[in-house]
Amino acid sequence: MTALRALVRAFDPRWQASIFITIHIGRRPSGLPELLSDDCPMRVTHARDRELIERGRVYVAPPDRHLCIESIYMRLSHGPRENWTRPAIDPMFRSAVHNHAPRVVGILLTGQLYDGVNGLHEIDRGGGCTIVQDPEEAFSPELPRNAMSRTKPDHVLPLRAIPRAIGECLTDMSSLARYAGAGHG
């Protein structure tokens, strides 16, 4: 949680993007949007089913629902657990790349196992930008290492450098850039 809070603190409200966050919270109630709002200069809320996507907002997957990104709105799914969890990062990444490639920035932070690894690979294949937290500084380096073994990320960076890389990816994508998604295992 420390890594995610540090990351959102550095989000730039001038980014012309929507940001989606999935963290493994399971079924338990979540005050994550309120917690992140204390640090984030952008509006942070739980995603709602069929809610229209707005730029300049941060949407968090709610408990026990996969966050899927459609063309102009979000879907919440109670589909099967993936990588032993719901919400999971892979469905978010897959749906983002399916509906918005190559205008997707995928970010994986500290974590364990493999959730987000295949989705990040799909973002890379779809022409999006991929960013992985440097495993040498990650609290739990397993997820970043697994991501790096599956695909060659565009950026492997310490946490403090990731916001600048997001901005550069969005600038490089120019008018195509609209969506960024972050996963934290």
KEZA-575232 format. One line per field, with one value per atom (N, C-alpha, C, O): atom name; chain; x negated, y negated, z negated; residue in one letter. Coordinates in steps of 0.02 Angstrom, whole numbers. Example, Ala and Ser with C-alpha at 12.3 -4.5 7.8 and 13.67 -1.06 7.14 Angstrom:
REM KEZA-575232
rovex <- [N;CA;C;O;N;CA;C;O]
guvo <- [A;A;A;A;A;A;A;A]
x <- [-660;-615;-660;-712;-642;-684;-645;-670]
y <- [284;225;165;166;112;53;-2;-57]
z <- [-390;-390;-390;-423;-354;-357;-394;-402]
dodren <- [a;a;a;a;s;s;s;s]
This chain:
REM KEZA-575232
rovex <- [N;CA;C;O;N;CA;C;O;N;CA;C;O;N;CA;C;O;N;CA;C;O;N;CA;C;O;N;CA;C;O;N;CA;C;O;N;CA;C;O;N;CA;C;O;N;CA;C;O;N;CA;C;O;N;CA;C;O;N;CA;C;O;N;CA;C;O;N;CA;C;O;N;CA;C;O;N;CA;C;O;N;CA;C;O;N;CA;C;O;N;CA;C;O;N;CA;C;O;N;CA;C;O;N;CA;C;O;N;CA;C;O;N;CA;C;O;N;CA;C;O;N;CA;C;O;N;CA;C;O;N;CA;C;O;N;CA;C;O;N;CA;C;O;N;CA;C;O;N;CA;C;O;N;CA;C;O;N;CA;C;O;N;CA;C;O;N;CA;C;O;N;CA;C;O;N;CA;C;O;N;CA;C;O;N;CA;C;O;N;CA;C;O;N;CA;C;O;N;CA;C;O;N;CA;C;O;N;CA;C;O;N;CA;C;O;N;CA;C;O;N;CA;C;O;N;CA;C;O;N;CA;C;O;N;CA;C;O;N;CA;C;O;N;CA;C;O;N;CA;C;O;N;CA;C;O;N;CA;C;O;N;CA;C;O;N;CA;C;O;N;CA;C;O;N;CA;C;O;N;CA;C;O;N;CA;C;O;N;CA;C;O;N;CA;C;O;N;CA;C;O;N;CA;C;O;N;CA;C;O;N;CA;C;O;N;CA;C;O;N;CA;C;O;N;CA;C;O;N;CA;C;O;N;CA;C;O;N;CA;C;O;N;CA;C;O;N;CA;C;O;N;CA;C;O;N;CA;C;O;N;CA;C;O;N;CA;C;O;N;CA;C;O;N;CA;C;O;N;CA;C;O;N;CA;C;O;N;CA;C;O;N;CA;C;O;N;CA;C;O;N;CA;C;O;N;CA;C;O;N;CA;C;O;N;CA;C;O;N;CA;C;O;N;CA;C;O;N;CA;C;O;N;CA;C;O;N;CA;C;O;N;CA;C;O;N;CA;C;O;N;CA;C;O;N;CA;C;O;N;CA;C;O;N;CA;C;O;N;CA;C;O;N;CA;C;O;N;CA;C;O;N;CA;C;O;N;CA;C;O;N;CA;C;O;N;CA;C;O;N;CA;C;O;N;CA;C;O;N;CA;C;O;N;CA;C;O;N;CA;C;O;N;CA;C;O;N;CA;C;O;N;CA;C;O;N;CA;C;O;N;CA;C;O;N;CA;C;O;N;CA;C;O;N;CA;C;O;N;CA;C;O;N;CA;C;O;N;CA;C;O;N;CA;C;O;N;CA;C;O;N;CA;C;O;N;CA;C;O;N;CA;C;O;N;CA;C;O;N;CA;C;O;N;CA;C;O;N;CA;C;O;N;CA;C;O;N;CA;C;O;N;CA;C;O;N;CA;C;O;N;CA;C;O;N;CA;C;O;N;CA;C;O;N;CA;C;O;N;CA;C;O;N;CA;C;O;N;CA;C;O;N;CA;C;O;N;CA;C;O;N;CA;C;O;N;CA;C;O;N;CA;C;O;N;CA;C;O;N;CA;C;O;N;CA;C;O;N;CA;C;O;N;CA;C;O;N;CA;C;O;N;CA;C;O;N;CA;C;O;N;CA;C;O;N;CA;C;O;N;CA;C;O;N;CA;C;O;N;CA;C;O;N;CA;C;O;N;CA;C;O;N;CA;C;O;N;CA;C;O;N;CA;C;O;N;CA;C;O;N;CA;C;O;N;CA;C;O;N;CA;C;O;N;CA;C;O;N;CA;C;O;N;CA;C;O;N;CA;C;O;N;CA;C;O;N;CA;C;O;N;CA;C;O;N;CA;C;O;N;CA;C;O;N;CA;C;O;N;CA;C;O]
guvo <- [A;A;A;A;A;A;A;A;A;A;A;A;A;A;A;A;A;A;A;A;A;A;A;A;A;A;A;A;A;A;A;A;A;A;A;A;A;A;A;A;A;A;A;A;A;A;A;A;A;A;A;A;A;A;A;A;A;A;A;A;A;A;A;A;A;A;A;A;A;A;A;A;A;A;A;A;A;A;A;A;A;A;A;A;A;A;A;A;A;A;A;A;A;A;A;A;A;A;A;A;A;A;A;A;A;A;A;A;A;A;A;A;A;A;A;A;A;A;A;A;A;A;A;A;A;A;A;A;A;A;A;A;A;A;A;A;A;A;A;A;A;A;A;A;A;A;A;A;A;A;A;A;A;A;A;A;A;A;A;A;A;A;A;A;A;A;A;A;A;A;A;A;A;A;A;A;A;A;A;A;A;A;A;A;A;A;A;A;A;A;A;A;A;A;A;A;A;A;A;A;A;A;A;A;A;A;A;A;A;A;A;A;A;A;A;A;A;A;A;A;A;A;A;A;A;A;A;A;A;A;A;A;A;A;A;A;A;A;A;A;A;A;A;A;A;A;A;A;A;A;A;A;A;A;A;A;A;A;A;A;A;A;A;A;A;A;A;A;A;A;A;A;A;A;A;A;A;A;A;A;A;A;A;A;A;A;A;A;A;A;A;A;A;A;A;A;A;A;A;A;A;A;A;A;A;A;A;A;A;A;A;A;A;A;A;A;A;A;A;A;A;A;A;A;A;A;A;A;A;A;A;A;A;A;A;A;A;A;A;A;A;A;A;A;A;A;A;A;A;A;A;A;A;A;A;A;A;A;A;A;A;A;A;A;A;A;A;A;A;A;A;A;A;A;A;A;A;A;A;A;A;A;A;A;A;A;A;A;A;A;A;A;A;A;A;A;A;A;A;A;A;A;A;A;A;A;A;A;A;A;A;A;A;A;A;A;A;A;A;A;A;A;A;A;A;A;A;A;A;A;A;A;A;A;A;A;A;A;A;A;A;A;A;A;A;A;A;A;A;A;A;A;A;A;A;A;A;A;A;A;A;A;A;A;A;A;A;A;A;A;A;A;A;A;A;A;A;A;A;A;A;A;A;A;A;A;A;A;A;A;A;A;A;A;A;A;A;A;A;A;A;A;A;A;A;A;A;A;A;A;A;A;A;A;A;A;A;A;A;A;A;A;A;A;A;A;A;A;A;A;A;A;A;A;A;A;A;A;A;A;A;A;A;A;A;A;A;A;A;A;A;A;A;A;A;A;A;A;A;A;A;A;A;A;A;A;A;A;A;A;A;A;A;A;A;A;A;A;A;A;A;A;A;A;A;A;A;A;A;A;A;A;A;A;A;A;A;A;A;A;A;A;A;A;A;A;A;A;A;A;A;A;A;A;A;A;A;A;A;A;A;A;A;A;A;A;A;A;A;A;A;A;A;A;A;A;A;A;A;A;A;A;A;A;A;A;A;A;A;A;A;A;A;A;A;A;A;A;A;A;A;A;A;A;A;A;A;A;A;A;A;A;A;A;A;A;A;A;A;A;A;A;A;A;A;A;A;A;A;A;A;A;A;A;A;A;A;A;A;A;A;A;A;A;A;A;A;A;A;A;A;A;A;A;A;A;A;A;A;A;A;A;A;A;A;A;A;A;A;A;A;A;A;A;A;A;A;A;A;A]
x <- [-41;0;-43;-24;-101;-147;-168;-170;-183;-204;-148;-160;-88;-31;-17;-5;-19;-7;-60;-45;-123;-177;-166;-178;-144;-133;-76;-86;-19;37;23;51;-20;-39;-70;-64;-104;-139;-100;-127;-37;3;12;20;11;17;88;110;125;194;201;256;145;147;145;157;131;132;201;251;204;268;281;281;292;300;348;359;375;411;365;330;366;322;364;411;346;382;334;278;357;314;349;408;313;337;285;226;309;267;305;366;268;300;330;298;393;428;479;505;494;541;611;634;645;715;723;777;671;679;695;675;731;747;682;630;687;627;639;687;594;593;536;512;513;454;463;416;520;526;517;484;545;538;465;439;432;362;319;276;329;289;305;262;367;386;346;335;324;283;217;187;194;129;133;86;187;191;222;272;191;218;277;304;296;352;410;399;470;528;523;512;531;524;591;617;618;680;677;636;720;730;765;808;746;779;850;863;896;965;984;963;1023;1043;1078;1125;1055;1081;1072;1104;1028;1012;970;924;987;948;879;870;829;760;748;765;718;701;625;593;597;526;513;556;452;433;459;457;483;511;471;440;473;442;499;538;503;554;521;472;549;522;571;631;545;588;618;581;684;715;705;683;721;712;750;807;717;747;774;818;748;770;709;665;706;655;676;735;629;642;623;564;672;661;674;722;631;634;662;630;722;754;736;691;772;755;766;722;823;835;858;869;864;886;849;811;861;830;882;941;859;901;869;808;912;889;914;973;869;884;872;823;918;910;887;901;852;827;780;764;757;713;651;627;626;563;509;508;464;405;344;341;296;237;258;228;309;335;365;372;384;410;464;468;505;555;564;588;546;527;456;413;446;380;358;399;293;264;271;285;261;262;327;323;387;448;449;472;425;423;377;395;316;269;294;291;320;345;401;400;449;504;481;506;433;407;373;386;332;297;346;338;395;445;484;500;501;544;507;536;443;409;337;303;313;244;238;285;183;121;119;64;176;178;180;216;142;143;73;24;69;7;20;65;-18;-10;-68;-126;-51;-102;-94;-38;-147;-146;-195;-253;-170;-210;-228;-219;-254;-272;-215;-156;-231;-179;-207;-266;-162;-181;-145;-96;-171;-142;-139;-186;-82;-81;-25;-22;20;77;52;16;71;51;-4;-14;-39;-96;-71;-99;-20;5;39;33;75;107;57;67;3;-50;-80;-96;-89;-115;-67;-89;-2;48;45;51;34;26;-34;-31;-89;-149;-136;-155;-103;-87;-40;-43;3;51;22;58;-42;-74;-70;-90;-45;-43;-110;-159;-112;-173;-171;-120;-227;-230;-283;-340;-264;-309;-306;-253;-365;-370;-415;-467;-393;-435;-498;-496;-554;-619;-615;-603;-625;-620;-671;-659;-726;-777;-752;-778;-702;-676;-605;-578;-574;-506;-504;-548;-453;-444;-438;-467;-401;-395;-414;-374;-475;-501;-475;-489;-438;-418;-376;-391;-325;-283;-322;-316;-361;-400;-447;-455;-479;-524;-485;-507;-427;-386;-365;-364;-348;-329;-388;-379;-447;-506;-526;-559;-507;-523;-474;-490;-415;-363;-368;-355;-386;-391;-447;-470;-470;-521;-486;-467;-477;-441;-478;-539;-440;-470;-512;-563;-490;-525;-527;-475;-585;-593;-625;-683;-586;-607;-594;-550;-633;-615;-549;-532;-514;-447;-447;-402;-496;-497;-501;-482;-525;-532;-472;-467;-427;-370;-323;-302;-306;-260;-287;-249;-351;-380;-375;-360;-386;-380;-308;-297;-260;-190;-178;-149;-200;-192;-225;-196;-285;-319;-281;-275;-255;-216;-154;-138;-120;-60;-77;-40;-134;-155;-173;-154;-209;-227;-166;-165;-114;-53;-12;35;-31;0;76;101;111;184;216;275;177;204;211;253;171;169;231;251;262;321;324;358;291;302;236;189;233;177;205;257;173;196;138;84;148;96;119;177;74;90;40;-20;65;23;46;103;1;20;20;35]
y <- [60;0;-63;-115;-59;-116;-138;-197;-89;-105;-139;-188;-113;-142;-214;-258;-224;-292;-340;-397;-318;-361;-377;-433;-327;-337;-388;-435;-379;-424;-495;-542;-502;-569;-609;-671;-575;-609;-611;-633;-589;-594;-668;-711;-681;-750;-762;-729;-807;-818;-846;-849;-866;-890;-833;-843;-771;-714;-708;-708;-701;-691;-616;-586;-587;-514;-497;-537;-437;-407;-354;-320;-346;-298;-247;-264;-183;-128;-89;-74;-72;-38;25;24;80;142;164;169;178;204;263;263;313;375;363;370;344;330;384;385;429;483;457;410;488;471;419;391;406;363;291;269;255;185;146;161;96;59;-16;-43;-49;-121;-149;-204;-108;-127;-194;-235;-209;-274;-332;-382;-326;-379;-385;-440;-328;-328;-361;-403;-341;-370;-443;-482;-463;-533;-580;-638;-554;-595;-615;-666;-574;-585;-608;-640;-593;-603;-670;-690;-706;-770;-763;-813;-701;-689;-658;-632;-661;-632;-555;-527;-522;-450;-421;-444;-371;-338;-264;-243;-225;-157;-161;-203;-117;-112;-86;-48;-107;-84;-54;-78;-1;34;-14;-49;-14;-55;-130;-170;-149;-220;-244;-210;-302;-331;-349;-372;-338;-353;-427;-454;-460;-530;-538;-505;-582;-597;-634;-669;-626;-661;-630;-661;-568;-533;-469;-441;-446;-383;-338;-356;-279;-230;-169;-143;-146;-90;-31;-40;28;88;99;99;108;119;192;234;205;273;325;314;382;441;431;468;381;369;355;316;387;369;303;294;259;195;204;215;198;205;138;104;120;56;65;95;40;44;-19;-56;-30;-87;-154;-197;-165;-230;-223;-274;-163;-152;-93;-58;-82;-26;27;13;89;145;176;182;197;234;305;317;352;423;464;455;509;558;624;678;620;679;719;698;775;818;782;734;804;778;792;844;746;756;748;703;792;792;792;759;830;841;779;776;729;668;635;644;597;553;495;504;435;413;435;443;443;462;409;375;404;354;375;333;439;462;444;420;454;434;359;339;318;246;230;194;258;245;272;238;334;363;321;307;300;261;193;168;163;98;103;62;154;161;181;159;222;243;183;180;137;81;16;-30;11;-54;-50;-102;8;12;-33;-37;-65;-65;-121;-139;-148;-205;-185;-215;-134;-108;-108;-89;-131;-127;-77;-88;-22;28;24;21;25;18;74;86;110;160;139;124;140;122;185;241;175;228;278;259;341;391;461;471;509;579;612;587;670;714;682;649;692;677;630;613;609;569;504;466;492;433;447;407;502;518;530;501;572;585;524;510;487;426;374;340;367;320;341;299;406;432;414;395;419;401;326;306;285;213;200;160;234;228;250;215;307;331;285;280;250;204;135;91;125;62;10;-47;30;-16;-22;8;-61;-73;-31;-29;1;44;20;4;18;-6;44;65;61;107;75;47;80;56;98;159;65;99;149;130;215;264;254;276;221;210;164;166;123;79;98;68;146;165;202;243;187;222;297;337;316;386;389;372;412;408;463;460;512;568;547;569;506;486;447;462;396;362;410;405;456;504;549;563;572;615;577;606;514;473;467;473;456;449;514;513;571;634;650;689;619;631;583;601;521;470;422;419;385;335;267;237;245;182;123;124;73;12;-23;-55;-18;-51;-5;23;3;35;-18;-36;-44;-105;-101;-65;-140;-149;-187;-225;-177;-206;-282;-307;-317;-390;-413;-470;-370;-390;-369;-391;-329;-305;-361;-360;-409;-462;-500;-515;-514;-548;-504;-529;-439;-393;-390;-385;-391;-392;-454;-449;-511;-573;-569;-592;-540;-532;-485;-499;-430;-384;-419;-412;-457;-492;-544;-553;-579;-627;-593;-616;-537;-500;-475;-473;-456;-433;-491;-481;-551;-612;-610;-594;-624;-627;-559;-554;-505;-438;-421;-379;-451;-432;-452;-510;-404;-418;-377;-397;-319;-274;-248;-233;-244;-213;-166;-181;-111;-63;-40;-28;-35;-14;47;51;93;152;161;148;183;192;257;263;307;373;380;434]
z <- [0;0;0;28;-32;-35;35;50;79;147;186;221;179;215;191;231;126;100;125;142;127;153;227;249;264;336;348;386;316;329;306;333;256;232;288;290;335;389;454;505;454;515;533;490;597;622;646;694;615;636;707;734;737;806;857;916;833;879;909;873;973;1007;1011;1065;953;948;891;846;895;839;811;848;745;713;676;640;686;656;612;632;552;504;480;460;482;452;401;416;341;288;258;255;237;211;143;92;143;80;63;7;111;97;85;118;37;23;-33;-41;-70;-128;-107;-53;-149;-133;-121;-150;-79;-60;-65;-38;-100;-103;-61;-72;-13;27;63;62;94;126;77;93;18;-32;-54;-61;-64;-84;-30;-46;32;87;99;119;85;94;50;67;-7;-52;-19;-36;28;60;133;158;166;239;257;228;304;326;375;398;390;435;395;340;422;388;391;445;334;328;303;252;339;318;336;377;304;328;396;407;440;505;493;447;536;532;600;652;598;659;707;689;769;824;814;848;768;759;818;839;844;899;874;818;916;900;911;964;862;867;861;821;902;896;831;804;807;746;683;629;688;630;617;663;555;535;512;468;542;525;494;520;438;401;406;397;421;422;353;304;349;284;261;300;198;172;213;234;224;254;325;347;361;430;473;454;532;581;613;629;623;657;730;746;773;846;879;862;925;958;1028;1071;1040;1105;1145;1127;1200;1243;1210;1214;1177;1146;1073;1039;1048;980;950;984;885;849;835;828;832;811;750;745;704;645;653;665;646;658;595;559;583;530;561;535;618;653;609;553;634;595;570;601;514;488;540;573;546;588;543;502;553;510;436;394;421;353;322;261;362;332;374;435;341;372;325;269;345;412;430;387;494;521;572;602;580;625;698;741;713;783;820;876;791;827;843;897;797;810;868;914;866;920;987;1038;987;1050;1080;1140;1039;1066;1090;1140;1055;1077;1145;1189;1153;1217;1273;1330;1256;1307;1333;1393;1289;1309;1323;1352;1304;1310;1336;1336;1357;1382;1443;1483;1451;1411;1359;1337;1339;1293;1220;1180;1202;1134;1104;1137;1042;1003;947;906;945;893;844;864;779;728;677;653;661;608;554;567;493;435;396;419;337;292;284;286;275;265;273;287;266;271;329;355;347;397;466;487;503;574;597;656;553;576;607;574;668;706;756;802;748;792;864;911;873;940;970;1029;928;952;975;1025;937;957;1024;1066;1033;1096;1154;1208;1141;1193;1209;1267;1158;1170;1215;1261;1200;1241;1313;1360;1321;1389;1426;1487;1388;1419;1433;1457;1419;1435;1379;1389;1321;1264;1230;1252;1178;1141;1076;1042;1060;1001;952;972;888;836;778;757;753;696;644;659;581;526;522;528;513;506;449;392;464;411;355;298;369;318;262;206;276;223;202;155;235;219;152;138;112;48;60;23;112;133;207;250;222;290;338;398;313;355;416;472;407;463;516;575;497;548;586;646;550;584;631;686;609;652;715;770;708;766;815;875;787;829;863;915;834;867;923;968;923;974;1032;1089;1018;1070;1053;996;1102;1090;1082;1132;1020;1009;1042;1050;1060;1087;1034;1049;971;916;855;836;825;759;716;725;668;633;558;535;520;450;446;492;393;385;398;431;373;379;452;467;498;568;611;668;583;623;645;703;603;627;688;734;688;746;808;863;800;857;882;942;837;858;901;955;877;915;984;1033;987;1051;1097;1157;1070;1111;1139;1198;1097;1119;1172;1221;1163;1213;1278;1332;1274;1335;1372;1434;1335;1367;1394;1432;1374;1397;1389;1335;1441;1437;1428;1414;1437;1427;1354;1336;1311;1240;1203;1204;1170;1130;1066;1019;1064;1008;980;1017;914;879;827;797;817;766;724;750;660;615;576;555;567;527;471;479;416;356;325;303;324;300;226;200]
dodren <- [m;m;m;m;t;t;t;t;a;a;a;a;l;l;l;l;r;r;r;r;a;a;a;a;l;l;l;l;v;v;v;v;r;r;r;r;a;a;a;a;f;f;f;f;d;d;d;d;p;p;p;p;r;r;r;r;w;w;w;w;q;q;q;q;a;a;a;a;s;s;s;s;i;i;i;i;f;f;f;f;i;i;i;i;t;t;t;t;i;i;i;i;h;h;h;h;i;i;i;i;g;g;g;g;r;r;r;r;r;r;r;r;p;p;p;p;s;s;s;s;g;g;g;g;l;l;l;l;p;p;p;p;e;e;e;e;l;l;l;l;l;l;l;l;s;s;s;s;d;d;d;d;d;d;d;d;c;c;c;c;p;p;p;p;m;m;m;m;r;r;r;r;v;v;v;v;t;t;t;t;h;h;h;h;a;a;a;a;r;r;r;r;d;d;d;d;r;r;r;r;e;e;e;e;l;l;l;l;i;i;i;i;e;e;e;e;r;r;r;r;g;g;g;g;r;r;r;r;v;v;v;v;y;y;y;y;v;v;v;v;a;a;a;a;p;p;p;p;p;p;p;p;d;d;d;d;r;r;r;r;h;h;h;h;l;l;l;l;c;c;c;c;i;i;i;i;e;e;e;e;s;s;s;s;i;i;i;i;y;y;y;y;m;m;m;m;r;r;r;r;l;l;l;l;s;s;s;s;h;h;h;h;g;g;g;g;p;p;p;p;r;r;r;r;e;e;e;e;n;n;n;n;w;w;w;w;t;t;t;t;r;r;r;r;p;p;p;p;a;a;a;a;i;i;i;i;d;d;d;d;p;p;p;p;m;m;m;m;f;f;f;f;r;r;r;r;s;s;s;s;a;a;a;a;v;v;v;v;h;h;h;h;n;n;n;n;h;h;h;h;a;a;a;a;p;p;p;p;r;r;r;r;v;v;v;v;v;v;v;v;g;g;g;g;i;i;i;i;l;l;l;l;l;l;l;l;t;t;t;t;g;g;g;g;q;q;q;q;l;l;l;l;y;y;y;y;d;d;d;d;g;g;g;g;v;v;v;v;n;n;n;n;g;g;g;g;l;l;l;l;h;h;h;h;e;e;e;e;i;i;i;i;d;d;d;d;r;r;r;r;g;g;g;g;g;g;g;g;g;g;g;g;c;c;c;c;t;t;t;t;i;i;i;i;v;v;v;v;q;q;q;q;d;d;d;d;p;p;p;p;e;e;e;e;e;e;e;e;a;a;a;a;f;f;f;f;s;s;s;s;p;p;p;p;e;e;e;e;l;l;l;l;p;p;p;p;r;r;r;r;n;n;n;n;a;a;a;a;m;m;m;m;s;s;s;s;r;r;r;r;t;t;t;t;k;k;k;k;p;p;p;p;d;d;d;d;h;h;h;h;v;v;v;v;l;l;l;l;p;p;p;p;l;l;l;l;r;r;r;r;a;a;a;a;i;i;i;i;p;p;p;p;r;r;r;r;a;a;a;a;i;i;i;i;g;g;g;g;e;e;e;e;c;c;c;c;l;l;l;l;t;t;t;t;d;d;d;d;m;m;m;m;s;s;s;s;s;s;s;s;l;l;l;l;a;a;a;a;r;r;r;r;y;y;y;y;a;a;a;a;g;g;g;g;a;a;a;a;g;g;g;g;h;h;h;h;g;g;g;g]
